Amino acid sequence: MPFPCFHQRQGRDIALAALPSSIVRELAEVCREAWHGGMLAGCNGNASCRWQSPEGERIVITRSGAAKGRLTLRDLCVLDARSGATLYGGPSSSEGLMHLEVYAARPRCGAILHTHPRQLLALALKLERQPDWQERFLKLPVFESGVWRARLGYAPAFEPGTRELAEAVG
């Protein structure tokens, strides 16, 4: 059963789309599993997916400040994939621009889960006081780090939510 999505414009509710309940359920499930697995804490991180609505390509993304462990329809925003304009909900995650850049650069990408694992954040804080900490962080002698390092891209550190970060990640 679809959820009706509305946007207030000039005093009138205008139906923009019918967001499939499967999208809401899947985003909620993925975020809940990431939260239970320690990949997300508090309200950090964000998730999105592409959606081909009758009106065109949309990005469904978590809103700013949403608790990902208990996501509901009210915690989602719908963005126009081309312009980035918020069509429903909001405000969008502060990393909405980054998601749009990744989707633009990777047409086959269907979803993004941007996490902030507490253990990695703590390790990064400990290492950042040392010279070449980012390089050392990526070369940790952990089997999984080598497997993932071979599959991941790398972007320099930029202020969260900025165009520079979005373009570097895209």
DSSP file (Angstrom, degrees, kcal/mol; ACC not computed):
  #  RESIDUE AA STRUCTURE BP1 BP2  ACC     N-H-->O    O-->H-N    N-H-->O    O-->H-N    TCO  KAPPA ALPHA  PHI   PSI    X-CA   Y-CA   Z-CA
    1    1 A M              0   0    0      0, 0.0    20,-0.4     0, 0.0     2,-0.1   0.000 360.0 360.0 360.0 126.3    0.0    0.0    0.0
    2    2 A P        -     0   0    0      0, 0.0    17,-0.1     0, 0.0    16,-0.0  -0.392 360.0-129.1 -77.0 154.1    1.5    3.3   -1.0
    3    3 A F  E     -A   19   0A   0     16,-2.9    16,-1.6    -2,-0.1     2,-0.3  -0.875  25.0-123.0 -96.6 130.4    1.9    6.3    1.3
    4    4 A P  E     -A   18   0A   0      0, 0.0     2,-0.5     0, 0.0    14,-0.2  -0.570  24.7-154.6 -72.3 137.6    0.5    9.6    0.0
    5    5 A C  E     -A   17   0A   0     12,-2.0    11,-1.9    -2,-0.3    12,-0.9  -0.951  13.5-174.8-114.2 131.0    3.2   12.3   -0.1
    6    6 A F  E     -A   15   0A   0     -2,-0.5    83,-0.5     9,-0.2     2,-0.4  -0.906  14.1-160.1-126.6 152.9    2.2   15.9    0.0
    7    7 A H  E     -A   14   0A   0      7,-1.3     7,-1.8    -2,-0.3     2,-0.5  -0.999  22.5-128.4-131.7 129.8    4.0   19.2   -0.2
    8    8 A Q  E     +A   13   0A   0     -2,-0.4     2,-0.4     5,-0.2     5,-0.2  -0.670  36.5 166.9 -79.6 121.1    2.5   22.4    1.1
    9    9 A R  E >   -A   12   0A   0      3,-2.4     3,-1.8    -2,-0.5    -2,-0.1  -0.959  66.0 -20.7-139.6 120.2    2.6   25.1   -1.6
   10   10 A Q  T 3  S-     0   0    0     -2,-0.4     3,-0.1     1,-0.3    -1,-0.1   0.874 125.0 -52.1  50.7  45.3    0.8   28.4   -1.5
   11   11 A G  T 3  S+     0   0    0      1,-0.2     2,-0.4     0, 0.0    -1,-0.3   0.486 118.1 102.8  78.4   1.6   -1.7   27.1    1.0
   12   12 A R  E <   -A    9   0A   0     -3,-1.8    -3,-2.4    -5,-0.1     2,-0.6  -0.930  69.3-128.8-120.3 143.6   -2.7   24.0   -0.9
   13   13 A D  E     -A    8   0A   0     -2,-0.4     2,-0.6    -5,-0.2    -5,-0.2  -0.801  26.8-165.7 -85.9 124.0   -1.7   20.4   -0.5
   14   14 A I  E     -A    7   0A   0     -7,-1.8    -7,-1.3    -2,-0.6     2,-0.4  -0.951  18.6-131.2-113.6 119.8   -0.4   19.1   -3.8
   15   15 A A  E     +A    6   0A   0     -2,-0.6    -9,-0.2    -9,-0.2     3,-0.1  -0.558  29.3 174.9 -69.3 123.7    0.0   15.3   -4.1
   16   16 A L  E     -     0   0A   0    -11,-1.9     2,-0.3    -2,-0.4    39,-0.2   0.793  56.1 -28.5 -99.5 -36.3    3.4   14.8   -5.6
   17   17 A A  E     -A    5   0A   0    -12,-0.9   -12,-2.0    37,-0.1     2,-0.6  -0.979  51.0-109.4-167.5 170.9    3.7   11.0   -5.5
   18   18 A A  E     -A    4   0A   0     -2,-0.3     3,-0.0   -14,-0.2    -3,-0.0  -0.898  35.4-148.1-116.0  97.8    2.7    7.8   -3.9
   19   19 A L  E     -A    3   0A   0    -16,-1.6   -16,-2.9    -2,-0.6     5,-0.1  -0.526  23.4-117.7 -69.2 118.2    5.8    6.5   -2.1
   20   20 A P    >>  -     0   0    0      0, 0.0     4,-1.2     0, 0.0     3,-1.2  -0.311  11.4-133.8 -59.6 135.6    5.7    2.7   -2.1
   21   21 A S  H 3> S+     0   0    0    -20,-0.4     4,-2.7     1,-0.3     5,-0.2   0.774 103.4  68.3 -61.3 -25.3    5.5    1.3    1.4
   22   22 A S  H 3> S+     0   0    0      1,-0.2     4,-2.6     2,-0.2    -1,-0.3   0.862  97.9  51.3 -63.3 -34.5    8.2   -1.2    0.4
   23   23 A I  H <> S+     0   0    0     -3,-1.2     4,-2.6     2,-0.2     5,-0.3   0.933 111.2  47.0 -66.5 -45.7   10.7    1.7    0.1
   24   24 A V  H  X S+     0   0    0     -4,-1.2     4,-2.4     1,-0.2    -2,-0.2   0.937 115.0  46.8 -60.9 -46.9    9.8    2.9    3.6
   25   25 A R  H  X S+     0   0    0     -4,-2.7     4,-2.6     2,-0.2    -2,-0.2   0.922 113.5  47.5 -62.0 -45.7   10.0   -0.6    5.0
   26   26 A E  H  X S+     0   0    0     -4,-2.6     4,-2.6     2,-0.2     5,-0.2   0.920 113.7  46.1 -66.4 -43.9   13.4   -1.4    3.3
   27   27 A L  H  X S+     0   0    0     -4,-2.6     4,-2.5     1,-0.2     5,-0.2   0.921 114.3  49.3 -63.0 -42.4   15.0    1.8    4.4
   28   28 A A  H  X S+     0   0    0     -4,-2.4     4,-2.4    -5,-0.3    43,-0.3   0.912 112.9  47.4 -62.3 -42.5   13.7    1.4    8.0
   29   29 A E  H  X S+     0   0    0     -4,-2.6     4,-2.6     2,-0.2     5,-0.2   0.926 112.8  47.3 -66.1 -45.9   15.0   -2.2    8.1
   30   30 A V  H  X S+     0   0    0     -4,-2.6     4,-2.3     1,-0.2    -2,-0.2   0.927 115.2  46.0 -62.3 -44.9   18.4   -1.4    6.7
   31   31 A C  H  X S+     0   0    0     -4,-2.5     4,-2.5    -5,-0.2    -1,-0.2   0.896 112.0  51.1 -65.5 -40.1   18.8    1.5    9.2
   32   32 A R  H  X S+     0   0    0     -4,-2.4     4,-2.7    -5,-0.2     5,-0.2   0.922 111.4  47.6 -63.7 -43.7   17.5   -0.5   12.1
   33   33 A E  H  X S+     0   0    0     -4,-2.6     4,-1.9     2,-0.2    -2,-0.2   0.903 112.6  49.0 -64.3 -40.7   20.0   -3.3   11.3
   34   34 A A  H  <>S+     0   0    0     -4,-2.3     5,-2.7     2,-0.2     6,-0.9   0.894 112.2  49.1 -65.2 -39.5   22.9   -0.8   11.0
   35   35 A W  H ><5S+     0   0    0     -4,-2.5     3,-1.5     4,-0.2    -2,-0.2   0.938 112.4  46.8 -65.3 -47.0   21.9    0.8   14.3
   36   36 A H  H 3<5S+     0   0    0     -4,-2.7    -1,-0.2     1,-0.3    -2,-0.2   0.821 110.1  55.1 -64.3 -30.3   21.7   -2.6   16.1
   37   37 A G  T 3<5S-     0   0    0     -4,-1.9    -1,-0.3    -5,-0.2    -2,-0.2   0.412 118.2-111.1 -83.8   2.8   25.1   -3.5   14.6
   38   38 A G  T < 5S+     0   0    0     -3,-1.5    80,-1.0     2,-0.2    81,-0.3   0.620  87.1 118.4  79.8  12.3   26.7   -0.4   16.0
   39   39 A M  S   <S+     0   0    0     -5,-2.7    77,-2.2    -6,-0.2     2,-0.3   0.690  78.0  35.4 -82.8 -18.8   27.2    1.2   12.6
   40   40 A L        -     0   0    0     -6,-0.9     2,-0.3    75,-0.2    -2,-0.2  -0.968  66.9-173.3-132.0 147.4   25.0    4.1   13.5
   41   41 A A    >   -     0   0    0     -2,-0.3     3,-2.1    75,-0.1    27,-0.1  -0.997  58.4 -24.4-140.9 143.2   24.6    5.9   16.9
   42   42 A G  T 3  S-     0   0    0     -2,-0.3    26,-0.5     1,-0.2    27,-0.3  -0.336 121.3 -33.3  58.3-129.5   22.2    8.6   17.9
   43   43 A C  T 3  S+     0   0    0     24,-0.2    22,-0.4    25,-0.1    -1,-0.2   0.147 103.6 120.8-110.9  18.2   21.0   10.5   14.9
   44   44 A N    <   +     0   0    0     -3,-2.1    24,-0.2    21,-0.1    72,-0.1  -0.297  50.7  34.7 -81.5 169.6   24.2   10.3   12.8
   45   45 A G        -     0   0    0     70,-0.2     2,-0.3    -5,-0.1    70,-0.2  -0.047  67.0-134.6  78.2 174.9   24.6    8.8    9.4
   46   46 A N  E     -B  114   0B   0     68,-2.0    68,-3.1    47,-0.1     2,-0.3  -0.981   9.1-154.7-162.5 161.3   22.1    8.8    6.6
   47   47 A A  E     +B  113   0B   0     -2,-0.3    15,-2.2    66,-0.2     2,-0.3  -0.984  14.6 168.8-143.5 151.6   20.5    6.5    4.0
   48   48 A S  E     -BC 112  61B   0     64,-2.4    64,-2.3    -2,-0.3     2,-0.3  -0.972  11.3-164.4-154.0 166.7   18.8    6.9    0.6
   49   49 A C  E     -BC 111  60B   0     11,-2.0    11,-2.7    -2,-0.3    62,-0.2  -0.984  28.3-107.0-150.9 156.8   17.6    5.1   -2.4
   50   50 A R  E     - C   0  59B   0     60,-2.4     2,-0.3    -2,-0.3     9,-0.2  -0.559  33.0-172.1 -79.5 148.8   16.6    5.9   -5.9
   51   51 A W  E     - C   0  58B   0      7,-2.6     7,-3.2    -2,-0.2     2,-1.1  -0.953  19.9-147.3-145.3 125.1   12.9    5.8   -6.8
   52   52 A Q  E     - C   0  57B   0     -2,-0.3     5,-0.2     5,-0.2    -2,-0.0  -0.775  29.1-175.4 -91.0  96.3   11.4    6.2  -10.3
   53   53 A S  E >   - C   0  56B   0      3,-2.0     3,-1.3    -2,-1.1   -36,-0.1  -0.396  42.6-102.9 -84.6 167.0    8.1    8.0   -9.5
   54   54 A P  T 3  S+     0   0    0      0, 0.0     3,-0.1     0, 0.0    -1,-0.1   0.782 124.7  52.0 -59.4 -24.8    5.5    8.7  -12.1
   55   55 A E  T 3  S-     0   0    0      1,-0.3     2,-0.2   -39,-0.2   -38,-0.0   0.552 125.6 -79.6 -89.6  -8.4    6.8   12.3  -12.1
   56   56 A G  E <  S-C   53   0B   0     -3,-1.3    -3,-2.0    25,-0.0    -1,-0.3  -0.808  72.6 -23.8 136.6-178.0   10.5   11.4  -12.7
   57   57 A E  E     -C   52   0B   0     -2,-0.2    24,-1.9    -5,-0.2    25,-0.4  -0.462  61.5-178.6 -71.4 132.5   13.5   10.1  -10.8
   58   58 A R  E     -CD  51  80B   0     -7,-3.2    -7,-2.6    22,-0.2     2,-0.5  -0.870  23.8-138.6-127.1 158.6   13.5   10.8   -7.1
   59   59 A I  E     -CD  50  79B   0     20,-2.5    20,-3.1    -2,-0.3     2,-0.6  -0.990  12.4-155.3-117.7 122.9   15.8   10.2   -4.2
   60   60 A V  E     +CD  49  78B   0    -11,-2.7   -11,-2.0    -2,-0.5     2,-0.3  -0.890  27.9 169.3 -97.2 121.7   14.3    9.1   -0.9
   61   61 A I  E     -CD  48  77B   0     16,-2.4    16,-2.9    -2,-0.6   -13,-0.2  -0.944  38.8 -97.8-137.3 151.9   16.6   10.1    1.9
   62   62 A T  E     - D   0  76B   0    -15,-2.2    31,-1.6    -2,-0.3    14,-0.3  -0.403  44.6-117.8 -66.8 145.4   16.5   10.3    5.7
   63   63 A R  B >   -F   92   0C   0     12,-3.1     3,-1.7    29,-0.2    29,-0.3  -0.412  39.7 -80.5 -81.0 161.6   15.8   13.7    7.0
   64   64 A S  T 3  S+     0   0    0     27,-2.9    -1,-0.1     1,-0.3    29,-0.1  -0.385 115.5  13.1 -60.5 131.7   18.2   15.7    9.2
   65   65 A G  T 3  S+     0   0    0    -22,-0.4    -1,-0.3     1,-0.3     2,-0.2   0.502  86.7 151.4  81.3   4.4   18.1   14.5   12.8
   66   66 A A    <   -     0   0    0     -3,-1.7     2,-0.9   -23,-0.2    -1,-0.3  -0.475  50.3-125.0 -71.6 137.6   16.2   11.3   12.2
   67   67 A A    >   -     0   0    0     -2,-0.2     3,-1.6     3,-0.2   -24,-0.2  -0.747  21.3-159.9 -80.7 107.2   16.8    8.4   14.6
   68   68 A K  G >  S+     0   0    0     -2,-0.9     3,-0.8   -26,-0.5   -33,-0.2   0.712  82.7  67.8 -68.0 -21.0   17.8    5.7   12.1
   69   69 A G  G 3  S+     0   0    0    -27,-0.3    -1,-0.3     1,-0.2   -37,-0.1   0.648 114.7  27.1 -73.5 -14.0   17.0    2.9   14.6
   70   70 A R  G <  S+     0   0    0     -3,-1.6    -1,-0.2     2,-0.0    -3,-0.2  -0.268  85.4 174.0-142.8  51.9   13.3    3.7   14.5
   71   71 A L    <   +     0   0    0     -3,-0.8     2,-0.3   -43,-0.3    -3,-0.1  -0.315   1.8 175.2 -65.4 138.8   12.7    5.2   11.1
   72   72 A T    >   -     0   0    0     -2,-0.0     3,-1.8   -44,-0.0     4,-0.1  -0.801  50.0 -89.2-131.8 176.7    9.2    6.0    9.9
   73   73 A L  G >  S+     0   0    0      1,-0.3     3,-1.9    -2,-0.3    -2,-0.0   0.875 125.0  60.8 -55.2 -39.3    7.7    7.8    6.9
   74   74 A R  G 3  S+     0   0    0      1,-0.3    -1,-0.3    15,-0.1    16,-0.3   0.662  97.1  61.2 -65.4 -14.7    7.9   11.1    8.7
   75   75 A D  G <  S+     0   0    0     -3,-1.8   -12,-3.1    14,-0.1     2,-0.3   0.338  94.2  83.2 -92.6   6.6   11.7   10.6    8.9
   76   76 A L  E <   -D   62   0B   0     -3,-1.9    14,-0.4   -14,-0.3     2,-0.3  -0.785  57.0-162.1-113.4 155.0   12.1   10.6    5.1
   77   77 A C  E     -D   61   0B   0    -16,-2.9   -16,-2.4    -2,-0.3     2,-0.5  -0.929  13.3-139.9-126.6 153.3   12.4   13.3    2.4
   78   78 A V  E     -DE  60  88B   0     10,-2.0     9,-3.5    -2,-0.3    10,-1.3  -0.978  22.3-171.1-116.4 123.2   11.9   13.0   -1.3
   79   79 A L  E     -DE  59  86B   0    -20,-3.1   -20,-2.5    -2,-0.5     2,-0.5  -0.842  30.2-113.5-110.9 148.1   14.3   14.9   -3.5
   80   80 A D  E  >  -D   58   0B   0      5,-2.5     4,-2.3    -2,-0.3   -22,-0.2  -0.702  27.4-140.6 -73.6 127.1   14.2   15.6   -7.2
   81   81 A A  T  4 S+     0   0    0    -24,-1.9    -1,-0.1    -2,-0.5   -23,-0.1   0.795  95.1  41.8 -65.2 -29.1   17.2   13.7   -8.5
   82   82 A R  T  4 S+     0   0    0    -25,-0.4    -1,-0.2     1,-0.1   -24,-0.1   0.932 128.0  23.7 -84.1 -49.0   18.2   16.4  -11.0
   83   83 A S  T  4 S-     0   0    0      2,-0.1    -2,-0.2     1,-0.0     3,-0.1   0.723  90.3-132.3 -92.1 -22.7   17.7   19.6   -9.1
   84   84 A G     <  +     0   0    0     -4,-2.3    -3,-0.1     1,-0.3     2,-0.1   0.477  51.6 154.6  80.5   2.4   18.1   18.3   -5.5
   85   85 A A        -     0   0    0     -6,-0.1    -5,-2.5     1,-0.1     2,-0.6  -0.371  50.0-115.8 -65.0 139.9   14.9   20.3   -4.6
   86   86 A T  E     +E   79   0B   0     -7,-0.2    -7,-0.2     1,-0.2     3,-0.1  -0.684  35.7 174.9 -78.1 121.3   13.0   18.9   -1.6
   87   87 A L  E     +     0   0B   0     -9,-3.5     2,-0.3    -2,-0.6    -8,-0.2   0.672  66.8  12.4 -99.4 -23.3    9.6   17.7   -2.8
   88   88 A Y  E    S-E   78   0B   0    -10,-1.3   -10,-2.0   -81,-0.1    -1,-0.3  -0.987 111.6  -5.8-154.3 143.0    8.4   16.2    0.4
   89   89 A G  S    S+     0   0    0    -83,-0.5   -12,-0.2    -2,-0.3     3,-0.2  -0.191  80.0  27.8  73.6-164.3    9.4   16.2    4.0
   90   90 A G        -     0   0    0      1,-0.4     2,-0.1   -14,-0.4   -27,-0.1  -0.508  68.9 -95.2 124.2 170.4   12.6   17.8    5.3
   91   91 A P        -     0   0    0      0, 0.0   -27,-2.9     0, 0.0    -1,-0.4   0.523  69.0-134.4 -72.8 151.2   14.9   19.2    6.0
   92   92 A S  B     -F   63   0C   0    -29,-0.3   -29,-0.2    -3,-0.2   -30,-0.1  -0.180  36.3 -73.5 -65.8 162.0   17.0   16.6    4.2
   93   93 A S    >   -     0   0    0    -31,-1.6     3,-2.0     1,-0.2     4,-0.2  -0.214  44.1-116.5 -49.6 146.3   20.1   15.0    5.7
   94   94 A S  T 3  S+     0   0    0      1,-0.3     3,-0.3     2,-0.1    -1,-0.2   0.691 117.4  56.8 -63.0 -16.4   23.0   17.5    5.7
   95   95 A E  T 3> S+     0   0    0      1,-0.2     4,-1.9     2,-0.1    -1,-0.3   0.146  70.1 113.2-100.1  18.4   24.7   15.0    3.3
   96   96 A G  H <> S+     0   0    0     -3,-2.0     4,-2.3     1,-0.2    -1,-0.2   0.882  75.3  53.9 -56.5 -40.4   21.9   15.1    0.7
   97   97 A L  H  > S+     0   0    0     -3,-0.3     4,-2.3     1,-0.2    -1,-0.2   0.883 105.9  53.3 -62.7 -38.1   24.2   16.8   -1.8
   98   98 A M  H  > S+     0   0    0     -3,-0.3     4,-2.2     2,-0.2    -1,-0.2   0.919 108.3  49.5 -63.1 -43.5   26.7   14.0   -1.4
   99   99 A H  H  X S+     0   0    0     -4,-1.9     4,-2.6     1,-0.2    -2,-0.2   0.926 110.4  50.8 -60.9 -44.7   24.1   11.4   -2.1
  100  100 A L  H  X S+     0   0    0     -4,-2.3     4,-2.2     1,-0.2    -1,-0.2   0.898 110.0  50.0 -60.6 -41.1   23.0   13.3   -5.2
  101  101 A E  H  X S+     0   0    0     -4,-2.3     4,-2.2     2,-0.2    -1,-0.2   0.896 110.6  49.4 -65.5 -40.2   26.6   13.5   -6.5
  102  102 A V  H  X S+     0   0    0     -4,-2.2     4,-2.2     2,-0.2    -2,-0.2   0.940 111.8  48.1 -64.9 -45.8   27.1    9.7   -5.9
  103  103 A Y  H  < S+     0   0    0     -4,-2.6    -2,-0.2     1,-0.2    -1,-0.2   0.893 112.0  50.0 -61.4 -39.0   23.9    8.9   -7.8
  104  104 A A  H  < S+     0   0    0     -4,-2.2    -1,-0.2    -5,-0.2    -2,-0.2   0.889 116.0  42.0 -65.5 -39.1   24.9   11.2  -10.7
  105  105 A A  H  < S+     0   0    0     -4,-2.2    -2,-0.2     1,-0.2    -1,-0.2   0.750 121.3  42.1 -78.9 -25.0   28.4    9.6  -10.9
  106  106 A R    ><  +     0   0    0     -4,-2.2     3,-2.0    -5,-0.2    -1,-0.2  -0.748  62.9 179.5-125.7  82.2   27.1    6.0  -10.5
  107  107 A P  T 3  S+     0   0    0      0, 0.0    -1,-0.1     0, 0.0    -4,-0.1   0.748  83.8  54.0 -58.3 -24.3   24.0    5.5  -12.5
  108  108 A R  T 3  S+     0   0    0      2,-0.0     2,-0.3     0, 0.0    -5,-0.1   0.579  80.7 109.9 -86.5  -8.8   23.7    1.9  -11.4
  109  109 A C    <   +     0   0    0     -3,-2.0     3,-0.1    -6,-0.2    -3,-0.1  -0.521  41.0 177.4 -68.7 126.1   23.8    2.8   -7.7
  110  110 A G        +     0   0    0     -2,-0.3   -60,-2.4     1,-0.3     2,-0.3   0.643  60.1   9.6-105.3 -19.4   20.4    2.1   -6.2
  111  111 A A  E     -B   49   0B   0    -62,-0.2     2,-0.4     2,-0.0    -1,-0.3  -0.992  55.8-152.0-159.4 156.6   20.9    2.9   -2.6
  112  112 A I  E     -B   48   0B   0    -64,-2.3   -64,-2.4    -2,-0.3     2,-0.5  -1.000   3.8-171.5-135.5 134.5   23.4    4.5   -0.1
  113  113 A L  E     -B   47   0B   0     -2,-0.4     2,-0.7   -66,-0.2   -66,-0.2  -0.962   9.4-167.8-123.8 111.7   24.0    3.8    3.5
  114  114 A H  E     -B   46   0B   0    -68,-3.1   -68,-2.0    -2,-0.5     2,-0.2  -0.888  17.1-175.8-103.2 111.3   26.4    6.3    5.1
  115  115 A T        -     0   0    0     -2,-0.7   -75,-0.2   -70,-0.2   -70,-0.2  -0.587  29.3-155.5-109.7 167.3   27.5    5.1    8.5
  116  116 A H        -     0   0    0    -77,-2.2   -72,-0.1    -2,-0.2     2,-0.1  -0.626  20.0-157.9-137.8  74.2   29.5    6.3   11.4
  117  117 A P     >  -     0   0    0      0, 0.0     4,-2.3     0, 0.0     3,-0.2  -0.351  14.1-138.7 -59.9 128.9   30.7    3.2   13.4
  118  118 A R  H  > S+     0   0    0    -80,-1.0     4,-2.5     1,-0.2     5,-0.2   0.874 100.1  53.2 -56.4 -41.8   31.6    4.3   16.9
  119  119 A Q  H  > S+     0   0    0    -81,-0.3     4,-2.3     1,-0.2    -1,-0.2   0.899 110.7  46.0 -65.2 -40.2   34.7    2.1   17.1
  120  120 A L  H  > S+     0   0    0      2,-0.2     4,-2.7    -3,-0.2    -1,-0.2   0.883 111.7  51.9 -70.2 -37.0   36.2    3.6   13.8
  121  121 A L  H  X S+     0   0    0     -4,-2.3     4,-2.2     2,-0.2    -2,-0.2   0.926 111.3  47.7 -62.6 -43.5   35.4    7.1   15.0
  122  122 A A  H  X S+     0   0    0     -4,-2.5     4,-1.9     2,-0.2    -2,-0.2   0.914 112.8  48.6 -63.4 -42.9   37.2    6.5   18.3
  123  123 A L  H  X S+     0   0    0     -4,-2.3     4,-2.6     1,-0.2    -2,-0.2   0.912 110.3  51.0 -64.2 -42.8   40.2    5.0   16.4
  124  124 A A  H  X S+     0   0    0     -4,-2.7     4,-2.2     1,-0.2    -1,-0.2   0.898 108.7  51.9 -62.0 -40.3   40.3    7.9   14.0
  125  125 A L  H  < S+     0   0    0     -4,-2.2     4,-0.3     1,-0.2    -1,-0.2   0.884 112.0  46.7 -63.2 -37.3   40.3   10.3   16.9
  126  126 A K  H >< S+     0   0    0     -4,-1.9     3,-0.7     1,-0.2    -2,-0.2   0.909 117.1  42.6 -70.2 -41.6   43.2    8.5   18.5
  127  127 A L  H >< S+     0   0    0     -4,-2.6     3,-2.6     1,-0.2    -2,-0.2   0.757  94.0  79.4 -77.6 -24.4   45.2    8.3   15.3
  128  128 A E  T 3< S+     0   0    0     -4,-2.2    -1,-0.2     1,-0.3     5,-0.2   0.677  84.1  64.1 -64.5 -14.7   44.6   11.8   14.1
  129  129 A R  T <  S+     0   0    0     -3,-0.7    -1,-0.3    -4,-0.3    -2,-0.1   0.556  93.5  79.8 -80.0  -7.7   47.2   13.2   16.5
  130  130 A Q  S X  S-     0   0    0     -3,-2.6     3,-1.1     1,-0.1    -3,-0.0  -0.705  93.5 -95.9-103.1 151.8   49.9   11.2   14.7
  131  131 A P  T 3  S+     0   0    0      0, 0.0     5,-0.1     0, 0.0    -1,-0.1  -0.340 108.0   8.2 -62.7 145.3   51.6   12.1   11.4
  132  132 A D  T 3> S+     0   0    0      1,-0.1     4,-2.3    -4,-0.1     5,-0.2   0.829  81.1 159.0  54.7  36.5   50.1   10.6    8.3
  133  133 A W  H <>  +     0   0    0     -3,-1.1     4,-2.7     1,-0.2     5,-0.2   0.849  66.4  54.5 -62.0 -36.4   47.2    9.3   10.4
  134  134 A Q  H  > S+     0   0    0      2,-0.2     4,-1.9     1,-0.2    -1,-0.2   0.928 110.4  45.7 -65.7 -42.4   44.8    8.9    7.4
  135  135 A E  H  > S+     0   0    0      2,-0.2     4,-0.8     1,-0.2    -2,-0.2   0.910 114.9  48.1 -64.4 -41.9   47.3    6.7    5.5
  136  136 A R  H >< S+     0   0    0     -4,-2.3     3,-0.5     1,-0.2    -2,-0.2   0.882 108.5  55.0 -64.9 -38.9   48.0    4.7    8.7
  137  137 A F  H >< S+     0   0    0     -4,-2.7     3,-1.1     1,-0.2    -1,-0.2   0.910 108.1  48.3 -61.1 -43.0   44.3    4.3    9.3
  138  138 A L  H 3< S+     0   0    0     -4,-1.9    -1,-0.2     1,-0.2    -2,-0.2   0.660 111.5  51.8 -73.0 -15.5   43.8    2.8    5.8
  139  139 A K  T << S+     0   0    0     -4,-0.8    -1,-0.2    -3,-0.5    -2,-0.2   0.066  73.4 148.2-109.8  24.1   46.7    0.4    6.3
  140  140 A L    <   -     0   0    0     -3,-1.1     2,-2.5     1,-0.1     6,-0.1  -0.329  59.2-115.3 -57.6 139.7   45.6   -1.1    9.6
  141  141 A P  S    S+     0   0    0      0, 0.0     2,-0.4     0, 0.0    -1,-0.1  -0.312  74.9 123.0 -79.0  60.3   46.8   -4.7    9.9
  142  142 A V    >>  -     0   0    0     -2,-2.5     4,-1.4     1,-0.1     3,-0.7  -0.984  63.8-135.2-121.2 129.8   43.2   -6.1   10.0
  143  143 A F  H >> S+     0   0    0     -2,-0.4     4,-1.7     1,-0.3     3,-0.5   0.904 104.5  51.8 -50.6 -48.7   42.2   -8.6    7.3
  144  144 A E  H 3> S+     0   0    0      1,-0.2     4,-2.8     2,-0.2     5,-0.3   0.834 102.2  60.0 -61.7 -33.0   38.9   -6.9    6.7
  145  145 A S  H <> S+     0   0    0     -3,-0.7     4,-2.8     1,-0.2    -1,-0.2   0.897 105.4  48.7 -64.5 -37.7   40.5   -3.6    6.1
  146  146 A G  H <X S+     0   0    0     -4,-1.4     4,-1.5    -3,-0.5    -1,-0.2   0.904 111.8  48.7 -66.6 -40.5   42.5   -4.9    3.2
  147  147 A V  H  < S+     0   0    0     -4,-1.7     4,-0.5     1,-0.2    -2,-0.2   0.944 118.3  39.3 -63.1 -48.5   39.4   -6.5    1.6
  148  148 A W  H >X S+     0   0    0     -4,-2.8     4,-1.4     1,-0.2     3,-1.3   0.878 109.1  60.6 -71.7 -37.8   37.4   -3.3    2.0
  149  149 A R  H 3< S+     0   0    0     -4,-2.8     3,-0.3    -5,-0.3    -1,-0.2   0.872 102.0  54.5 -58.0 -36.8   40.2   -1.0    1.1
  150  150 A A  T 3< S+     0   0    0     -4,-1.5    -1,-0.3     1,-0.2    -2,-0.2   0.729 115.2  39.5 -68.6 -20.7   40.5   -2.7   -2.3
  151  151 A R  T <4 S+     0   0    0     -3,-1.3     2,-0.3    -4,-0.5    -2,-0.2   0.555 103.7  80.5-105.0 -11.2   36.8   -2.0   -3.0
  152  152 A L     <  -     0   0    0     -4,-1.4     2,-0.2    -3,-0.3     0, 0.0  -0.679  66.8-135.3-102.8 151.2   36.4    1.5   -1.5
  153  153 A G        -     0   0    0     -2,-0.3     2,-0.4    16,-0.1    -2,-0.1  -0.479  21.4-133.7 -87.8 170.5   37.2    4.9   -2.9
  154  154 A Y        -     0   0    0     -2,-0.2    -5,-0.0    14,-0.1     0, 0.0  -0.994  19.2-175.8-131.5 133.7   38.9    7.5   -0.9
  155  155 A A        -     0   0    0     -2,-0.4     3,-0.1     3,-0.0    14,-0.1  -0.979  30.7-111.7-125.6 141.2   38.0   11.1   -0.5
  156  156 A P        -     0   0    0      0, 0.0     2,-0.4     0, 0.0    12,-0.1  -0.246  46.9 -86.7 -65.2 161.2   40.0   13.7    1.5
  157  157 A A        +     0   0    0      3,-0.0     2,-0.3     0, 0.0     8,-0.0  -0.557  56.3 166.0 -73.9 125.8   38.4   15.1    4.6
  158  158 A F        -     0   0    0     -2,-0.4     3,-0.1    -3,-0.1    -3,-0.0  -0.897  48.2 -76.4-130.8 163.6   36.1   18.1    4.0
  159  159 A E    >   -     0   0    0     -2,-0.3     3,-1.5     1,-0.1     6,-0.4  -0.380  60.9-100.7 -59.0 132.6   33.6   19.8    6.2
  160  160 A P  T 3  S+     0   0    0      0, 0.0    -1,-0.1     0, 0.0     3,-0.1  -0.246 104.1  19.9 -56.1 141.9   30.4   17.7    6.4
  161  161 A G  T 3  S+     0   0    0      1,-0.3     2,-0.2    -3,-0.1   -64,-0.1   0.468  94.2 130.5  81.3   2.6   27.5   18.9    4.2
  162  162 A T    <>  -     0   0    0     -3,-1.5     4,-2.3     1,-0.1    -1,-0.3  -0.512  68.2-123.1 -91.5 158.5   29.8   21.0    1.8
  163  163 A R  H  > S+     0   0    0      1,-0.2     4,-2.9     2,-0.2     5,-0.3   0.870 112.6  59.2 -61.4 -37.6   29.8   20.9   -1.9
  164  164 A E  H  > S+     0   0    0      1,-0.2     4,-2.2     2,-0.2    -1,-0.2   0.926 108.5  43.6 -60.2 -45.0   33.6   20.1   -1.7
  165  165 A L  H  > S+     0   0    0     -6,-0.4     4,-2.6     2,-0.2     5,-0.3   0.934 113.5  51.6 -65.0 -45.3   32.8   16.9    0.2
  166  166 A A  H  X S+     0   0    0     -4,-2.3     4,-2.6     1,-0.2    -2,-0.2   0.923 113.2  44.2 -58.5 -45.8   29.9   16.0   -2.1
  167  167 A E  H  < S+     0   0    0     -4,-2.9    -1,-0.2     2,-0.2    -2,-0.2   0.882 112.5  51.7 -69.3 -37.6   32.0   16.4   -5.2
  168  168 A A  H  < S+     0   0    0     -4,-2.2    -2,-0.2    -5,-0.3    -1,-0.2   0.917 115.0  42.1 -64.5 -42.3   35.0   14.5   -3.8
  169  169 A V  H  <        0   0    0     -4,-2.6    -2,-0.2     1,-0.2    -1,-0.2   0.903 360.0 360.0 -72.1 -40.4   32.8   11.5   -2.8
  170  170 A G     <        0   0    0     -4,-2.6    -1,-0.2    -5,-0.3    -2,-0.2   0.504 360.0 360.0 -59.5 360.0   30.9   11.6   -6.0
